[in-house]
Every structure is written in structure tokens, then in C-alpha cells.
């Protein structure tokens, strides 16, 4: 017998709070949706709800273990348990019914995975999203004992961050060997074609065997930008295009938020991830270069500025992926368009010293803004930062405008 029925039998009247009633109604809508999904033959998890224990036991025979048993209208994790043995099921149903106001119990298949909670505040009756936290649940009663805010990074993002650290370490570790080559290596570079020297950002004034020459040619001219671009294009394409392609857009837009807000916040999350990657690049460059003597003659400000320029170059191409994804609702075209622009710009910058026909393109080429000089010695060109930021702002506005007006796929 539930709490409500027991109280009624004793002449007491218990009234649930409005918040509890709204929560139960919301959960009931989720159950109704899950039932509709099952009726359509779509994959989902098994569940049953009833105030009759025998009916629940019969329904549970078709469900996979482990099972979650809980009251339909309780709170504070009261009466909830995880059943891993069917012999425990009858006792768990009785405990859940005792904690329920109506004596109604839900039995459902446990779904393994990361348990997250969307935290929000309500202002003037409108939900204001705060963050996503990762919840730690204590068995067997599924009591929340802690929240980790923000939730842990996904495996792919964490792998890219670790990869950036490894890239920096591998690069600076080779510097002592390059330094020992001395003038012979510089003489060899001077005999190479201008296109090759332009591609690696080589400046004859700054020997490759010097720390600023080596870091610029090895790390900041090729490796760091390529890794940052791959990351930015990937997350930019996923922000809208990937989300919609995976059929996860409509559930988000079912919430009381506008398309504009969704798109802008998804773009902001993309930029935040990229900023995190560039922060790792800057910290790793400073910390790991010193033991190998690769910081001699290089200022910390110059190193951080070069990292910021890498981030702006990546943001430029990530914004292209975002805009195309927002316009098409597809991840593939977004990645393709941004990749074509990146490769074409790099080739134009590399071949520009060989022909005057490519000179007009350098003023609109983000790779020229970025590679035109050694930033560790001469500082970051203003256009290497302001140009990508300005274009990214335009691409964001265009992407959001198209996304607001088109039909979802």
C-alpha cells in the first residue's frame, strides 16, 4: 500500500507540492513517448508501470537485467533500487509501492552510460540554461552523491588535447639534434625552392637552428595549424550539421528556446573547445620547450601570440564548417567545404613566390595573413587575428540567418 493510501486509511490527507505534480506529469509524458516508440517497432528500453505487483512481475519477464524499480510519484530517491537477480524483484516492487503516494511502481531496464544532469535556473517563468553536470550515483538506491561541473570531456576531445601535447613534445625533443647541424643545415635550406621555404614559413634572416626559427618552421608553420584546423573543422561541422544529421536537433528545439539561441550557443561551445585546445598548445609550448633549450631568444608573449594566431586561423575554417552545416543540415558538406578552402589557401600561399598571378589572392588568403612572417621574432600581424575574427563573425551571422529560415531535414 502506498504512502497516500496508508494516510487516507488513517484519516490523514496528504497533498503533494505543485513541483512534485509537475515532475510526475513530465515523467508520464516521457513514458507515453517511450510507449509510442515501442508501438512503432523502434528500438528502445523495456518498461512497465502498474499498481499490481503480479502484472509488473509478468512484464519484467520480457526485460533484460539489471532492472530499475522505483515509485512513479516519489522524490529524493526514496524507494528506488537496482535489481540484478529476479528473485529480488518482488521485494523491490513492494518497497517502491510503500514509498509511492498512489502505490504505483515503475519497472524499467537499466541503461548503462554517463549520467548527466542539465542544470538551469528559471527567470520570469523561462528556463535559463546553466551547464551540464556529471552525476555520481550511489547504488543500490541510485542516490545522487555528487555533481561534476562541467561534465567530463568526450573521449575524442580529450584525445585531441593529449595529441596536441604529444605533438609539441615530439617537436621540441628534436631541437637539440637540429641545433647541432649548425650552418650546414641553414646552407641546405637556402638552396631549396622558394615554394618549399614559403610553405614552412622559412625566413633567411632567422636560422632554422635557432629556437625561433625552428619552432616557427616545425611547429607553427605546419603541425600546430593542421591539427588545430582538423579539430575546428570537425567540431564546427558537428555543431549544427552533425547534430541534425544524427536526428538530435528536433528534441533540442522542442524546448522553449529559439533557433537563433541554439545556433549561437552551439557556436560558442565550438569556440570554447577550440580555445581550450589553444590553451593546451600554449602551455605545452612554454613548459616543454624550456628543457630542450628551445625557448632561448623566444619571449613568452611572442609564443602565446603565435598560439593565438593558430587559434584564429582554425576559427576561420571552423566557422566555414559551422555555416555550411547550419545551411545544409549535413556534416559531410560542411567538412568538405572547409577542407577545400584550407587546402586551396595553403597551396596558393606555397606557390605564390613562383608566379605573380597569385599575388591578388594573398590579401584575402588567411594562410598569407598567418605565414607572412616569423611571429616569434617579428610579432603577430594584426590581420592574422583581426581578419579571421571578422570573417568568422560574418559566417556566424550568415549561418544563423539561414538556419532560422530553412526547414529541418
KAUR-V478860 format. One record per residue. RES is the residue in one small letter. PSI is psi in radians with two decimals (none if undefined). OMEGA is omega in whole degrees, -180 to 180 (none if undefined). D_FIRST is the distance of its C-alpha to the first C-alpha in Angstrom with 1 decimal. Layout:
BEGIN
res psi omega d_first
RES PSI OMEGA D_FIRST
RES PSI OMEGA D_FIRST
END
This chain:
BEGIN
res psi omega d_first
x 2.38 -178 0.0
x 2.98 -180 3.8
x -0.78 -179 6.8
x -0.76 -180 8.3
x -0.69 179 6.2
x -0.74 179 6.4
x -0.71 180 9.9
x -0.67 178 10.8
x -0.50 180 10.2
x 0.09 178 12.5
x 0.19 180 14.9
x 2.63 179 14.7
x 2.09 -179 15.3
x 2.22 178 14.6
x 2.16 179 17.0
x 2.70 179 17.2
x 2.80 179 20.8
x -0.63 179 23.0
x -0.75 180 23.5
x -0.69 -180 19.8
x -0.70 178 19.8
x -0.68 179 23.1
x -0.75 180 21.9
x -0.70 180 19.0
x -0.74 179 21.6
x -0.76 179 24.0
x -0.62 178 21.7
x -0.67 178 20.9
x -0.66 177 24.7
x -0.74 179 25.2
x -0.74 -180 22.8
x -0.67 178 24.8
x -0.76 179 28.0
x -0.68 179 27.0
x -0.71 178 26.1
x -0.67 178 29.5
x -0.76 178 31.2
x -0.72 -180 29.9
x -0.55 180 31.1
x -0.09 180 34.5
x 0.28 179 34.7
x 2.66 -179 35.0
x 2.49 179 33.9
x -3.00 180 30.5
x 2.62 -179 27.5
x 2.55 179 24.8
x 2.80 176 21.2
x 2.62 180 18.4
x 2.26 -179 15.4
x 2.85 172 12.7
x 0.21 179 9.1
x 1.95 -177 10.4
x -0.72 -178 10.9
x -0.63 178 14.2
x -0.69 178 15.5
x -0.73 179 15.1
x -0.70 179 16.8
x -0.75 -180 19.5
x -0.60 -178 20.2
x -0.34 179 20.4
x -0.42 -179 23.2
x 0.06 -177 25.4
x 2.70 178 24.8
x 2.45 172 26.9
x 2.66 -3 25.8
x 2.80 -180 24.9
x 2.57 173 21.6
x 2.20 179 19.6
x 2.22 -176 15.8
x 2.75 174 14.2
x 2.63 -180 11.7
x -0.31 -171 13.4
x 0.50 179 13.6
x 3.14 179 13.8
x 3.01 179 17.2
x 0.41 179 19.3
x 0.34 179 18.3
x 2.31 175 15.0
x 0.12 -179 12.9
x 2.45 177 15.9
x 2.75 176 17.7
x 2.19 -177 20.6
x 2.10 178 20.6
x -0.14 180 24.2
x 2.25 -175 23.6
x -0.37 178 21.7
x -0.37 180 20.8
x -0.15 -170 18.6
x -0.76 -178 16.7
x -0.75 178 13.9
x -0.66 179 13.2
x -0.67 179 13.5
x -0.73 179 11.0
x -0.71 179 8.3
x -0.68 179 9.6
x -0.70 180 9.7
x -0.61 180 6.2
x -0.45 -179 5.6
x -0.03 -177 8.7
x 2.49 177 8.2
x -0.71 -176 8.8
x -0.07 -177 8.1
x 0.29 -178 5.6
x 2.40 -174 9.1
x 2.55 176 11.0
x 2.28 172 14.8
x 2.18 -178 16.9
x 2.72 178 20.5
x 2.37 177 23.8
x 2.34 179 25.0
x 2.05 -179 28.3
x 2.56 178 30.9
x -3.09 179 33.2
x 2.22 -178 34.0
x 1.90 -178 31.1
x 2.76 179 32.6
x 2.26 177 31.6
x 1.98 -178 33.6
x 2.31 178 34.2
x 2.74 174 35.3
x 2.68 179 36.0
x 2.09 179 35.8
x 2.11 179 39.0
x 0.67 178 39.5
x 0.06 -179 36.5
x 2.32 179 37.9
x 2.37 178 36.6
x 1.86 -175 39.2
x 2.41 180 38.9
x -1.09 -177 39.6
x 3.00 174 39.2
x 2.18 180 37.2
x 2.69 176 35.8
x 2.18 -175 34.8
x 2.44 173 31.5
x 2.12 -175 31.0
x 2.32 179 27.6
x 2.13 177 26.5
x 2.79 6 24.7
x -0.03 -172 22.3
x 0.18 175 19.9
x 0.75 178 22.3
x 2.25 177 23.2
x 2.11 -178 26.3
x -0.28 179 28.9
x 2.78 173 32.1
x 2.35 174 33.8
x 2.09 -175 37.3
x 2.15 -4 39.2
x 2.97 179 40.8
x 2.76 -178 39.3
x 2.61 179 41.6
x 2.64 174 44.4
x 2.81 -177 44.2
x -0.72 -178 46.1
x -0.76 180 48.9
x -0.78 179 49.5
x -0.66 179 49.5
x -0.70 180 51.9
x -0.68 178 54.3
x -0.77 178 54.3
x -0.66 178 55.1
x -0.65 178 57.7
x -0.72 178 59.4
x -0.77 179 59.7
x -0.65 179 61.1
x -0.79 179 63.6
x -0.78 -179 65.0
x -0.77 -180 65.3
x -0.64 -179 67.1
x -0.91 -176 69.4
x -0.43 -180 70.5
x -0.44 180 70.8
x -0.14 -176 73.7
x -0.75 179 75.6
x -0.66 179 77.7
x -0.70 178 79.0
x -0.68 -179 79.9
x -0.63 -179 81.5
x -0.34 180 83.8
x -0.44 174 85.2
x -2.45 -173 86.9
x -0.47 -179 89.5
x -0.70 180 89.7
x -0.67 178 86.2
x -0.69 178 87.1
x -0.66 179 90.4
x -0.75 180 88.5
x -0.62 -179 86.1
x -0.32 180 89.0
x -0.13 -177 90.3
x 2.76 -180 87.1
x 2.64 -180 86.8
x -0.57 -180 85.9
x -0.69 180 82.9
x -0.76 -180 81.4
x -0.61 178 82.1
x -0.64 -177 80.5
x -0.56 -179 77.4
x 0.13 178 76.8
x 0.55 -177 77.8
x 2.36 178 80.9
x 2.10 -177 83.3
x -0.40 180 86.7
x -0.39 -173 86.9
x 1.88 -177 84.0
x 2.51 178 84.5
x -0.43 -179 81.6
x -0.07 175 82.0
x 2.66 -180 81.1
x -0.83 -180 77.4
x -0.61 178 77.2
x -0.73 -179 79.0
x -0.85 -179 76.8
x -0.67 -180 73.5
x -0.82 -176 74.4
x -0.70 -174 75.7
x -0.74 -172 73.1
x -0.93 -170 69.9
x -0.29 180 70.1
x -0.47 -174 72.3
x -1.13 -166 70.3
x -0.93 -178 67.4
x -0.78 178 65.3
x -0.70 -179 65.7
x -0.81 180 64.9
x -0.72 179 61.6
x -0.67 179 60.6
x -0.73 178 61.5
x -0.77 180 59.4
x -0.87 -176 56.4
x -0.73 180 56.9
x -0.70 179 57.6
x -0.88 -178 54.5
x -0.54 177 52.0
x -0.71 178 53.9
x -0.55 -179 53.6
x -0.47 -171 49.9
x -0.87 179 49.1
x -0.93 -176 49.1
x -0.83 -180 50.7
x -0.68 -180 48.6
x -0.77 -179 45.4
x -0.65 180 46.2
x -0.53 179 47.5
x 0.16 179 44.2
x 0.64 178 42.3
x 0.11 -178 40.6
x -0.79 -176 42.3
x -0.72 176 40.4
x -0.60 178 37.0
x -0.76 -178 38.7
x -0.17 174 40.5
x -0.28 176 37.2
x 2.83 -178 36.6
x 1.09 177 38.4
x 2.64 180 41.5
x 2.81 176 45.0
x -0.67 -180 46.9
x -0.82 -179 49.5
x -0.73 180 47.1
x -0.82 -178 45.5
x -0.77 -179 49.0
x -0.73 -179 50.4
x -0.60 175 47.5
x -0.67 177 47.7
x -0.72 178 51.4
x -0.67 177 50.9
x -0.66 177 48.6
x -0.80 179 51.4
x -0.69 180 53.9
x -0.73 177 51.7
x -0.73 179 51.5
x -0.73 177 55.2
x -0.70 177 55.9
x -0.74 178 53.9
x -0.74 -179 56.0
x -0.61 176 59.2
x -0.69 176 58.2
x -0.73 178 57.7
x -0.81 -179 61.1
x -0.82 -179 62.8
x -0.75 180 61.3
x -0.67 180 62.1
x -0.72 -180 65.6
x -0.82 -173 66.3
x -0.72 -173 64.8
x -0.39 -178 66.0
x -0.64 -175 69.4
x -0.81 -178 70.8
x -0.39 -179 70.9
x 0.16 178 73.0
x 0.32 -176 75.4
x 0.17 177 74.2
x 0.00 -179 73.9
x 2.12 -180 77.5
x 0.09 179 78.9
x 2.17 180 75.5
x 2.62 178 73.9
x -0.67 180 70.2
x -0.72 179 70.4
x -0.67 179 72.2
x -0.79 179 69.6
x -0.67 178 66.7
x -0.71 178 68.5
x -0.69 177 69.1
x -0.70 178 65.4
x -0.67 178 64.6
x -0.65 175 67.1
x -0.79 179 65.4
x -0.71 180 62.1
x -0.71 177 63.8
x -0.75 179 65.4
x -0.67 179 62.0
x -0.66 178 60.4
x -0.89 -177 63.1
x -0.58 175 62.3
x -0.60 178 58.5
x -0.59 175 58.9
x -0.81 179 60.7
x -0.72 179 57.9
x -0.84 -177 55.3
x -0.76 180 57.4
x -0.70 177 58.0
x -0.69 178 54.3
x -0.56 -178 53.4
x -0.58 -174 56.0
x -0.40 -176 55.3
x 0.37 -178 51.6
x 2.49 -177 52.8
x -0.67 -177 53.1
x -0.95 178 56.1
x -0.58 180 58.6
x -0.81 178 57.6
x -0.73 -179 58.4
x -0.81 -178 61.5
x -0.80 -179 63.0
x -0.64 180 62.5
x -0.73 178 63.9
x -0.76 179 67.0
x -0.72 -179 67.7
x -0.83 -179 67.4
x -0.75 180 69.6
x -0.75 179 72.2
x -0.70 180 72.4
x -0.71 179 73.0
x -0.72 179 75.6
x -0.75 179 77.4
x -0.66 -179 77.5
x -0.66 -176 78.8
x -0.18 -176 81.5
x -0.66 179 82.6
x -0.26 -175 85.4
x -0.33 -177 87.0
x 2.51 178 87.5
x -0.23 -178 88.0
x -0.41 -178 86.2
x -0.03 -177 82.8
x -0.72 -179 83.8
x -0.44 -176 82.3
x -0.34 -175 78.8
x -0.44 -178 78.6
x -0.32 179 78.0
x 0.19 -177 74.8
x 2.00 -180 73.8
x -0.45 177 71.0
x -0.58 176 72.3
x -0.71 176 75.7
x -0.66 -174 74.1
x -0.69 -171 72.4
x 0.07 -172 75.2
x -0.34 177 78.3
x 2.89 179 78.9
x 1.87 -174 77.7
x -0.38 180 75.0
x -0.34 -180 75.1
x -0.85 -173 78.7
x -0.03 -179 79.3
x 2.93 -177 75.9
x 2.19 176 73.4
x 2.43 -180 75.0
x -0.66 -178 73.4
x -0.38 178 73.0
x -0.33 178 71.0
x -0.90 -175 68.2
x -0.65 -180 68.8
x -0.99 179 69.5
x -0.65 180 66.3
x -0.74 179 64.2
x -0.80 180 65.9
x -0.68 180 65.6
x -0.68 178 61.9
x -0.71 178 61.2
x -0.76 180 62.9
x -0.66 177 61.0
x -0.82 -179 57.7
x -0.75 -180 58.6
x -0.80 -180 59.8
x -0.77 180 56.7
x -0.73 -179 54.3
x -0.75 180 56.4
x -0.72 -178 56.3
x -0.61 -180 52.6
x -0.49 -171 51.8
x -0.31 -175 53.8
x 2.86 176 53.3
x 2.55 175 50.6
x 2.64 179 48.2
x none none 49.0
END
